[in-house]
Amino acid sequence: TVNGPAYPLLSHGITKLHQFNVVEWLKSAAVKATGATTPEEKRRVSNWVIDLFILTKFAIVLGAWYLNIAGPVAVFGIAYLLVYNVFTYFWHHLWLHAPEYATNNPYRERRRFITVLSAMAFSMVTYAFFYHRVFASHFDWPRDVPAPIAALTFSIGNALTGATGDLRAKTSCAYLLMSSQLVMTFVFVAMILNTSIPA
């Protein structure tokens, strides 16, 4: 092989992570359940599963946020969704080569644009949930702004501009959480640039 040891190890790890992606399990199950056989039928079924899964992810996080469900199991599940939110985009748009049908598919770029916007929005909403419901005691909260609004605007500002408004981190845990959001945003930007700039 022309590659050193780093690439095979990384490739193996990424492949293993992909095997734990629940949306891929759902896509496979849906294709079997619907009896889809042609590439066009499989794509249609997969796109339906992806879109429904995106809506379900938002419903889970917003529901947990509204109902104040922040136990260990809920936090672990939502953290899983957050990690695989960025991993799924990485897998399909960077790690895999685009299939041949995509070359002349006018909807592929549009779907990719919608996918990355929804993925970034999900990331910001999820971090807002973490700030407000899971790590609230690690921040100083403004008195004149409702906590959910403060958490959401803080999350958006931290992700896009680095500005955090009136919400203030006061512990090392809070700073680490904020830093992880910035890193995730950087990963999204890097992936967008990588897929946008011609080779």
Secondary structure, 3 states (H helix, E strand, C coil): CCCCCHHHHHHHHHHHHHCCCHHHHHHHHHHHHHCCCCHHHHHHHHHHHHHHHHHHHHHHHHHHHHHCCCCHHHHHHHHHHHHHHHHHHHHHHHHCCCCHHHHHCCCHHHHHHHHHHHHHHHHHHHHHHHHHHHCHHHEECCCCCCHHHHHHHHHHHHHHCCCCCCCEECCHHHHHHHHHHHHHHHHHHHHHHHHHCCC
